[in-house]
Amino acid sequence: MDSPVKPGGQAVTSGGGLASVDLVLNATTRLEKTSNNRLADVADIVINTADIGVAKPDPRVYLIAARQVGVPTHR
């Protein structure tokens, strides 16, 4: 399976120094267990709402995710 990252995309992800790519998704915990899960290849941090107990569009999802990646939530 080819990576969904477009050419040059790796420079942004995985510690490339330009920016952090963080992904928040509504999925089951089964997604993380599949052998073809390539989310870690395209995002630095993957937050699955099944792991945090609330789902989008609940605003708490974004507050929890922001705290997990170290972004101030007072903005």
Secondary structure, DSSP 8 states (H G I E B T S, - for coil): ---S--TTGGGTSTT-SS---EEEE---THHHH-TT--HHHH-SEEEEHHHHT--TTSHHHHHHHHHHHT--S--
